[in-house]
Amino acid sequence: MNLNEQRTNLVTQINNISDEQTLVMLEETLAYYTHSNSKDITDGLDKYQLQELTTLVNEPAEKDTISEEEFNKLFAR
């Protein structure tokens, strides 16, 4: 599929979207990847939300991990 066919396909798909939230998400995604604005993905977050996000990012990945043995004990009948 060449570039013009891809564009036509995308325009058709966009025209078939009836959910406003989906269109907003698509618009924000396009803005992010085309750098057509200076907004950051976190710009819409309040101070508390940004702090929560930062806390989650800094948590160790294995924080809530349990061993297979512990798992089996929890779900044994």
HELIX and SHEET records of a PDB file:
HELIX    1   1 LEU A    3  ASN A   15  1                                  13    
HELIX    2   2 GLU A   20  THR A   34  1                                  15    
HELIX    3   3 LYS A   47  ASN A   58  1                                  12    
HELIX    4   4 GLU A   68  PHE A   75  1                                   8    
END                                                                             
